[in-house]
Amino acid sequence: MAKIAYYPGCSGQSTSVEYDLSTRAVCRELGLELVDLEDWSCCGSTPAHTVNHVLSAALSARNLALTEQLGMDLVTTPCPSCLSNLRTAAHKMEDADFRAKANALLDTPCTKQVTAQSVLQVIMEQVDPELIRAKVVKPLTGLKLACYYGCIMNRPPALMQFDNHEHPMVMDNLMTMLGAEVVPYPLKVECCGASFGVPRVDIVTKLAGKLLDAGRELDVDAFVTACPLCQMNLDMRQGQINSALQEKFRIPVFYYTQLLGYALGIDRKELGLKKLCVNPKPVFNKLKETAQAS
Amino acid sequence: MRIGVFICHCGSNIAGTVDCESVVEIAAGFPEVVYATDSMYTCSEPGQEGIITAIHEHNLDGVVVASCSPRMHEPTFRRAVERAGLNRYMFEMANIREHVSWIGKDKAHNTNKAADLVLMAVEKLRRNRPLVAKSFTTVKKVLVIGGGVAGIQAALDCADGGLDVVMVEREQSIGGKMAKLDKTFPTIDCSSCVLGPKMVDIAQHEKISLYACSEVESVSGYVGNFSVTIRRKATYVDWTTCTGCGLCTEKCPSKRSPDPFNEFLGTTTAINIPFPQAIPKKAAINPDTCMKLQKGKCGICAKVCPVGCIDYEQQDELVTVEVGAIVVATGYDLFDWHKYPQYGEGRYPDVITSLQYERLLSASGPTGGHIKRPSDGKEPKNVVFIQCVGSRDRSVDRPYCSGFCCMYTAKQAILTKDHIPDSQSFVFYMDIRAPGKGYDEFTRRAMEEYGAQYVRGRVAMIYPHGDQLIVRGADTLAGTQVEVPADLVVLATGVEASQGAVKLGETLRVVPDQFGFFVESHPKLKPVETNTAGVYLAGACQGPKDIPTSVGQGSAAAAKALGLLSKEQLESDPAVSKVNVNRCVGCQKCIDTCPFGAIKAVTDRMGRLKAEVIETVCQGCGICTVTCPQGAIQLEHFTDNQILAEVNALCPPKMNNVSFE
């Protein structure tokens, strides 16, 4: 079993606990052993780097140093925002002057090169696609999905170095592999409004409303996401969007790990499906109907 | 020897950072220098007269001028010393401008270095000897490579001037990019109406022979006497008998052949004539899609052809022609816009290139001149033009401006309104570049009379919405983001060097720049010449150019070829390699190494093998002289002794008892 350091991120402990749950379940099933960083800290999120780049890098570098102490050189996280901070820190620490400044803020300095990758990248690059295909017990046949990647998962491309930054395809390919029909969703990398949900919810209802509208136009059964903030804006705020825009959206929004876990036959409780705000039941009913029909 | 040294100020170009008077004083003490002076502009008429007077008054038999690069004025000064009665090779030049004054600011160091360079020139001159050029006859025939508008103009001008012309065109018809255009700016005159007659002239001119579907395979020889091998690609049609009746194209059942002339907007038949005005108007078979050639079944074209000119067994053919000069007019290619992921990478059929749009506008195009968008054939109402797609963008390694896209975009916006009166055009631009005659007025007309909305900013994203495309970009003048719903998006794809340019350049010994455009001999004063004598450039192969400029260059290149071949005989440069037969052991290493095939093996009276230089072919590169294990070949005017004398002048040997003489 491949051992990989795991950084869950703050949202994985709170708003996206189902993402963390399903990620762990899926990785276990696919033979990836996640080793939790002990005493990990917040990556600094958006507030840190808007105020101080050294502080922001130090916060993330602390977690890189923890990975180093485990004797590992790869850390994985499900959250694109955490990933962006971890990779930015690793990149900035390549500069000796900057590294000295950031390390001055840390008890244990970060000395070695540690790479951070998303769980999605690890699954796509380290797991044999044939293994995934072989393990599918409940294919997603008959399901029409829109894969929504959000704006930071692959960008800036020079930093993230994974998939196409304007037209990413890995989630599309993964869902297709599970049997689903993936629509050519045009707004894959559009912004959902991100953390503006707190100070300016009108921005989120406008932007996320557009995303839902584009999905509805393509007649999708559900959205698939890989980002806690995107998922929250589309799912939890769907009611707010509906009242702001006089709409009646009822489109379930999954984490890709939840649908992957479902297809792999993982117990539904381990996938945290109950945590979703828009009821995903119609999706599973449809899957059952298709399965029975065939 | 009595040497005179002339130090040029070049106004303040040299005198600004070199103490010319001091250089004169130092030079006066150099060996065999009997006269040294300085002048403001040595290349000017009084400057040259000064040299001539000094030669007479001081009885000089060698002259050194320290001024600019020999590439600039060596011919000027050689003529001057010749007028005074000296052999032109009894002259040396020290470059104290490009090599000294322009690149260094420290006056003391510069002055020292200038004096050193003058000493080198003096030491070389002391070992120079008079050389006499040989003359040779020329072939009064010109090869024009490329049958676009630049090549057509060059060919017609050469032929009208009395030279025989061979035109080689890679495609099935001449006409180039211009033949694909609907109308031309800024006069909106019909492109094929202006170009068509010139194409017919090419076909009918008794002095022009046209090789279409052909490529230059190799070139050997030298100015005045090139030998060119042309590959005539198999067309599977005997063009000597084909009448261009088109019966075969009507009956051909393989109708899904790609149509490059229509920029792949539609399909064509496997045997086809690309367009009604094609020259030569001959059919050719696309072997990739012909059922007879692919599967051995069909043969309908052979059955219907009234003159029996179909030949499925035809092979490529190599033809050799002798020419005196070569005009390169290979044109350009369009930038591959798929490198921009934000424009959809080809996922949206209604995002097309500007040249594809020309084919939609053209009456001979796939839609018969009605603007119908590719996805569903609907007439678009909102047309969005995006400029600078592959121009002025370092991120895709295209930092240069393609020059004419601003103009054709304005033209296309005007024509859109003409075709569809209730349409609206939007143009995303960076800056409007319209410096030609009547050009800026033209772009203003597009905006003011034809109501095209110009938005200054780049497009960040195109995405589908219903049956439209949403074009999102910045409006940098308003400082906002804009989203325009479009029925059709036209990309003003930039110009890049023709795909085969680098390979052809190697064949012709013409250097491409970092983007693949051929480098002219001098950016201002020799715009159509190359550094290979007898090879000239015309049109966009040298850099992006619009039609008037390409035509102008075509004529300019023709004038150069006519001027060159108007002389009955040309003089060869006597600075060529010479074999010392006493030292030559006949190993023939020089023959293998010579890139010009200028050395041949001969046997002397005793039957011994010796190398012999063909003086008119030798280019004086000197590779043979360093190859020869016996030191038996010396390059005249650049002998080992002359070069060592220059080195010794710069770094005098320390051991007194060693002589390099």
Chai-1 contact restraints between the chains, C-beta under 6 A:
chainA,res_idxA,chainB,res_idxB,connection_type,confidence,min_distance_angstrom,max_distance_angstrom,comment,restraint_id
A,E166,B,P341,contact,1.0,0.0,6.0,A-B,restraint_1
A,E166,B,Q342,contact,1.0,0.0,6.0,A-B,restraint_2
A,H167,B,P341,contact,1.0,0.0,6.0,A-B,restraint_3
A,P186,B,Y463,contact,1.0,0.0,6.0,A-B,restraint_4
A,P186,B,P464,contact,1.0,0.0,6.0,A-B,restraint_5
